[in-house]
Amino acid sequence: MPNQIQWINALSTRASLEAAVAEIVESVGKSLSNTPDLGILFISSAYTSEYPRLVPLLLEKLPLPVLIGCGGGGIIGVNAQNRVLEVENNPAISLSVAHLPDVEIHPFHIAGDSLPDLDSSPQSWAELIGVPPEKQPHFILLSDTFSSKINDLLEGLDFAYPGSVKVGGLASSNSMATQSALFYYSENNPGRYLYTEGTVGIALSGNIVVDTIVAQGCRPIGEPYTVNKGERNVILELTDTDGTSRPPLEFLRDLIQSLSEEDRQLAQNSLFLGVVRDEFKLKLKPGDFLIRNLLGVDPRYGAIAIGDRVRPGQRIQFHLRDAQASALDLETLLSLYQQEKSGAPPTVGALMFSCLGRGEGLYGIPNFDSELFWQYLDQMPLGGFFCNGEIGPVAGRTFLHGYTSVFGIIRQPSAQS
């Protein structure tokens, strides 16, 4: 079909940059039957000293009108033997190349200090991006950890483009001493290829749908509570389902005593709090919670501080995270997605943004999340990297997550849309 999206991924683990680029270009060339419109590149920080050479070398062998990418502490892709791999702590380059007929591709680089303030109008954010909100674009965002003001950017994009999907991640490396890297090229605005600050991204509008799966890797324990009193990110009082109000630390102590010995041990290091995003939803399921860190407790008042703002009326539930909970959470979400999209146009490709805290360090075996994804979604082209933070939506709003695997799934629109 003339307007059919084509999405290809190629992974190389060659130690030489020249050899790795040659391998991915050769692999892409064998599979891509149409002119490429977009490239999305992820490269291991094992190649850090080679970063300035990467984009010119790649474009010389494979001309692309638009290219974005970043460095990562681990790289995800499909190798020449058609195996999906999560390459951690070793050299790897993953390139996703797409032919996107009837899709407008708008690339951008945004410095953190150029963002409008949060009281600005949606028009200010649309002017920053350069895409009118009525085009309803979907966004892929790759950001620097420290300079991008990513939370402000996500809030502004949600404000200006409320129906648009935003997925991505924060560039990472294997070493705290290594500078993260962002790659950006547009044939309409050639210039620098390598950035160490801000956000690079693309806005995609037209003949494309981007679905998301956000696997936060936790399981709920106990029952939901309602925040009765709270200030900023501190919960001062909770109310249980029986209407009893107490300081949250008292509820938590009782909850931990009711757990199995295994879960009590787990709660010492892997206890989190889930905030319900839909206040009107009665029956809660995976994906309804925004998981946030517990930052500390104040035994004098029984208060708990979390990694987000809280307000009275919100519902919360304590969660635990371990390998088993992460696996079950992802499998549940993949199964739900498969059921919900049965009969929809087929998916053509995907991007995976996974936390550095997942992977083999969490599961004890390599390639767990990506192979599980492949089991449910027919071995589609999959590229991605391990991030310092993952960008994805929960209940219609976009957040920066931790310990999460976020999937952006590309498919054609249905005939009706």
Secondary structure, 3 states (H helix, E strand, C coil): CCCCCEEEEEEECCCCHHHHHHHHHHHHHHHCCCCCCEEEEEEEHHHHHHHHHHHHHHHHHCCCCEEEEEEECEEEEECCCCCEEEEECCCCEEEEEEECCCEEEEEEEECHHHCCCCCCCHHHHHHHHCCCHHHCCEEEEEECCCCCCHHHHHHHHHHHCCCCCEEEEECCCCCCCCCCCEEEEECCCCCCCEECCCEEEEEEEECCEEEEEEECCCEECCCCEEEEEEECCEEEEEECCCCCEECHHHHHHHHHHHCCHHHHHHHCCCEEEEEECCCCCCCCCCCCEEEEEEEEEECCCCEEEECCCCCCCCEEEEEECCHHHHHHHHHHHHHHHHHHCCCCCCEEEEEEEEECCCHHHHHCCCCHHHHHHHHHCCCCCEEEEEECCEEEEECCEEEEECCCEEEEEEECCCCCC
